[in-house]
Every structure is written in C-alpha cells, then in structure tokens.
C-alpha cells in the first residue's frame, strides 16, 4: 500500500466537515429511493464539478455517470451498447432528461486527436480503450468541414470537444434503448474562457440532435440566449 497518509487524512477530515455541515433532514427525501430529474454524463476530469456546475446542493437531483471523454457507450462481447450508467436512471428511476457534458481542453479528446494524426496511444490499456473509441469521432470531425484544421491546436481541440458532444447526443437520440420521449441536451463546460468571459459557464451546443445556434437560442428559456454558442464552422 502507498504511504501517503496525508491524502487519507485530508479525505477523512473533508468528510468530517461534510457531515458536520449537513442539515438534520438532508437525506430524508432520498433514503428509500431516488428520482433524479436528469442523468448527466460528464467527463471524469477532476476540474469538472458534476453537481457544482448546476448549483445542486441536495442529494438525489442528478445521476452522474462519467468516463474520460464523456462517452455514452460501452462494449459488450464486441458490440457497442449504451452505457448502463446512462440507461439505469432512464429505465428505473423515472429520469427523462439526459445531459452530455464535455469541457474545454479535454485530455481524452486531445489524446484521440493525437492518435488520429499519427501518434501512439497514451496507455495503459484501460485508458487506450476509451481513447480508441473516440478516434473515429475525431476522424469524422476532421473530415466534416466543421473543424478549422489550420487553427492552433488548442482551438482545434475545443472544436473537437464540441463535435464529440454533438456526436454523443446524436448517438443517444438514435439508440433503440433510449425512448423517443427522452430529451437529450449537449453542453460544453467552459472553465478556460473559450466560449465567453464567464469561466464555469455551461454552453448549450446540442438539443435532441439540433445544433444550430439560432435554433438553440429559441429553445433555451428567456434570458439564457447567450448560453447557446458554437465554435464549429457551420
């Protein structure tokens, strides 16, 4: 075992603060079941606060599966399937909204881009599995005409992040395991000021397969029109 007891102590001390700060009835409504209003599949990047980005302060509101690259699929016996972390709340807890959340500067998308342009996978195998699943998405994006391939790498990566979110949303909309009445939204969490000057803002880039910024601006509630943005060359 590792010898870094400081990290263990920090975890336990942080949990102690968490326990002490909880209201007495904090878990009262969810002790015997859960009915989250949304399942948000996010990138597992440590800089992305899965509940914090929505200002959620109560348990049971968001079902939060994650993986590197915010991918909605898995593989079973060589067949690509929708990940159970997405399907479980849809089929068993009454959840009727899915949010696919990418983020600026995504390392998984960066790795897939490097592989797609001739570099070796980053390793180890457990990482390569997820990167390899993104490579065809990146290759499709680079051929789509939507990516400014002459731009600096940081911009290309962020355009690929958005394209990947769009792709994952479309994949969910087309999946037979996802009922037609489920709403699927795609967001990019921007903590680098790429889409605007408000780090931490989530920008809507797709909704049920729609990706046009003007159409998205018509979908969002009044007052949130500026959150419908796109980096892609449409």
C-alpha positions in Angstrom: 0.0 0.0 0.0 1.0 3.6 -0.5 2.4 5.5 2.4 0.9 8.9 1.8 -1.3 9.2 4.9 -1.7 12.9 4.4 -4.2 12.3 1.5 -6.1 9.8 3.5 -6.3 12.3 6.4 -7.4 15.1 4.1 -10.2 12.8 2.7 -11.4 11.9 6.2 -11.2 15.4 7.5 -13.1 16.7 4.5 -15.8 14.1 5.1 -16.0 15.2 8.7 -16.6 18.7 7.6 -19.3 17.5 5.2 -21.1 15.5 7.9 -21.0 18.4 10.4 -22.4 20.8 7.8 -25.4 18.7 6.7 -28.9 19.7 7.9 -30.5 17.1 10.1 -33.0 16.1 7.3 -30.6 16.3 4.4 -31.2 12.7 3.3 -34.8 12.4 4.4 -36.4 12.6 0.9 -34.0 10.1 -0.7 -33.2 7.5 2.0 -35.5 4.9 0.4 -35.2 5.7 -3.3 -34.1 8.1 -5.9 -35.8 10.0 -8.7 -33.2 12.3 -10.3 -34.6 14.7 -12.8 -31.5 14.4 -15.1 -28.7 12.0 -15.9 -25.6 14.0 -16.7 -22.8 12.0 -18.3 -19.7 14.1 -17.8 -16.0 13.7 -18.4 -14.3 12.4 -15.3 -11.8 15.2 -15.4 -11.1 16.4 -11.9 -11.7 20.1 -12.9 -15.3 19.4 -13.8 -17.7 19.6 -10.8 -20.6 17.3 -11.8 -23.1 18.7 -9.4 -21.5 22.1 -8.6 -21.8 23.3 -12.2 -25.6 23.2 -11.9 -25.6 24.7 -8.4 -27.1 21.5 -7.0 -26.9 21.4 -3.2 -29.2 18.5 -2.4 -28.8 14.7 -3.0 -30.9 12.8 -5.5 -31.2 15.5 -8.2 -28.6 14.4 -10.7 -27.5 10.9 -11.7 -23.8 11.3 -12.5 -22.0 8.6 -14.6 -18.7 9.7 -16.0 -15.7 8.4 -18.0 -12.9 10.0 -19.9 -14.3 11.8 -22.9 -18.0 11.9 -21.7 -18.9 8.9 -23.9 -22.3 7.4 -23.8 -21.3 3.9 -24.9 -19.6 0.8 -23.7 -18.8 -2.5 -25.3 -20.2 -6.0 -24.5 -18.9 -9.1 -26.3 -17.6 -6.8 -29.1 -20.8 -5.0 -29.5 -21.2 -1.3 -28.8 -24.0 -0.6 -26.4 -25.3 2.4 -24.5 -23.6 2.6 -21.1 -25.7 1.3 -18.2 -24.9 4.4 -16.2 -27.0 6.4 -18.7 -29.7 3.8 -19.1 -30.3 2.9 -15.5 -31.9 6.2 -14.4 -33.9 6.3 -17.6 -35.4 2.9 -17.2 -35.5 2.5 -13.4 -35.8 5.9 -11.7 -38.1 7.9 -13.9 -35.5 10.2 -15.3 -36.5 11.8 -18.6 -33.6 14.1 -19.4 -30.0 13.3 -20.4 -27.2 15.9 -20.4 -24.0 15.1 -22.2 -21.3 17.4 -20.8 -17.9 17.9 -22.4 -15.4 20.5 -21.3 -12.8 22.8 -22.8 -9.3 21.4 -23.0 -10.4 17.8 -22.7 -7.4 15.4 -22.3 -9.3 12.4 -23.8 -10.2 14.3 -26.9 -6.6 15.6 -27.2 -5.3 12.1 -26.9 -7.7 10.9 -29.6 -6.7 13.7 -31.9 -3.0 12.8 -31.5 -3.8 9.2 -32.3 -5.9 10.2 -35.3 -3.0 12.3 -36.6 -0.4 9.6 -36.3 0.8 9.4 -32.7 0.8 6.4 -30.4 -2.0 5.8 -27.9 -1.1 7.2 -24.4 -1.5 3.9 -22.5 -2.1 1.9 -20.4 -4.7 -0.4 -22.0 -7.6 0.7 -19.8 -7.1 4.3 -21.0 -6.5 3.3 -24.6 -9.9 1.6 -24.7 -11.7 4.9 -24.2 -9.3 6.9 -26.4 -9.7 4.4 -29.2 -13.5 4.8 -29.1 -13.1 8.5 -29.6 -10.6 8.2 -32.6 -13.4 7.6 -35.2 -15.3 10.5 -33.8 -12.3 12.8 -34.2 -11.6 11.4 -37.7 -15.2 12.1 -38.8 -14.9 15.6 -37.3 -11.7 16.4 -39.2 -13.4 15.3 -42.5 -16.6 17.2 -41.8 -15.5 20.7 -42.7 -16.7 21.9 -39.4 -13.2 22.0 -37.8 -10.7 24.8 -38.6 -7.8 22.4 -39.1 -5.5 25.4 -39.9 -6.1 26.9 -36.4 -3.8 26.4 -33.4 -4.1 23.1 -31.7 -6.0 24.5 -28.7 -8.8 25.8 -30.9 -8.9 22.5 -32.9 -9.2 20.5 -29.6 -12.0 22.7 -28.4 -13.9 22.4 -31.7 -13.4 18.6 -31.4 -14.8 18.7 -27.9 -18.0 20.3 -29.2 -18.2 17.9 -32.1 -17.8 15.0 -29.7 -20.7 16.3 -27.5 -22.8 16.7 -30.7 -21.9 13.1 -31.7 -22.7 11.6 -28.4 -26.1 13.4 -28.3 -26.9 12.1 -31.8 -25.9 8.6 -30.8 -28.3 8.7 -27.8 -31.1 10.1 -29.9 -30.6 7.2 -32.4 -30.2 4.5 -29.8 -33.1 1.9 -29.6 -32.6 1.6 -25.8 -33.4 5.3 -25.3 -37.2 6.1 -25.5 -38.3 8.7 -28.0 -39.7 11.0 -25.3 -36.4 11.4 -23.6 -34.8 14.9 -24.1 -31.1 14.9 -24.8 -29.1 18.1 -24.3 -25.4 18.6 -25.0 -23.3 21.1 -23.1 -19.7 22.2 -23.0 -18.4 23.3 -19.6 -16.0 26.2 -20.2 -13.5 26.9 -17.4 -11.0 28.5 -19.7 -13.0 31.4 -21.2 -13.2 29.8 -24.7 -16.8 30.5 -25.4 -17.2 33.6 -23.4 -15.7 35.6 -20.4 -17.5 33.6 -17.7 -15.4 30.6 -16.7 -17.6 27.9 -15.2 -20.5 28.6 -17.6 -22.1 25.6 -19.4 -22.9 26.4 -23.0 -25.7 24.5 -24.8 -24.4 23.1 -28.1 -27.0 20.5 -29.0 -30.6 19.6 -28.1 -32.2 16.4 -29.4 -29.9 16.4 -32.4 -30.3 20.2 -33.2 -27.0 22.0 -33.2 -27.7 25.4 -35.0 -27.0 28.2 -32.5 -30.1 30.2 -33.7 -32.3 27.2 -33.2 -30.8 26.5 -29.8 -31.3 30.1 -28.8 -35.0 29.6 -29.5 -35.0 26.5 -27.2 -33.4 28.0 -24.1 -35.5 29.9 -21.6 -35.7 33.7 -21.9 -32.6 35.4 -20.5 -30.3 32.5 -21.4 -30.0 33.0 -25.1 -26.2 33.8 -24.8 -25.6 30.3 -23.5 -26.4 28.8 -26.9 -23.0 29.0 -28.6 -20.9 27.1 -31.1 -17.2 27.0 -32.0 -17.8 25.0 -35.2 -17.7 26.4 -38.7 -21.4 25.9 -39.6 
